[in-house]
């Protein structure tokens, strides 16, 4: 039972490049989330999904897009990466809006 | 969104002492308050949570207390051990009701 798996674990991008972060969960959870973690800022909600085919904006959605085409997967896209998007990205899932299970994170650097 | 303030940002205690981390929230309708522990290089993990219909919950050396009137809740760790060293986050319900908003975290260091 893998729980929540994030790929890749590390990535370096140049400004303006695009990429997609993949999150997969095997717990049959309805809800999935993307957070970013920056020093001194805690965990900030980017986007979330309450079920297959649904997405909603969190507190810091600008510059990101998401898709939930399959219940077990939640993709986070950066269309044109900026240095301000250098961060550690965490995906999480939950059965409801409580007891979130987090992945191990993706460390992204944008140069 | 729900404003969750967490203090202190760093805390250093000696092994065996107690540690207390406090959080305040702004939405009086909030009814669920979890605490997460994040070890170095890992994602946060839920360690204890409390609902608004109780004032205290304990799990071995960890306890959470809730004061609804003052809108604050606290994490208490007794008999601290070096393996308790980590970053701790409090959280409260996101205004949508579908997510959590987190505090900025407390870096706890337990020295032998």
Interface residues (C-beta under 8 A of the other chain):
Chain A: X4 X31 X33 X35 X40 X41 X42 X43 X44 X45 X48 X50 X56 X58 X59 X90 X92 X97 X98 X99 X100 X101 X102 X103 X104 X105
Chain B: X1 X6 X9 X32 X34 X36 X41 X42 X43 X44 X45 X46 X49 X89 X93 X94 X96 X97 X98 X99 X100 X101 X102 X103 X104 X105
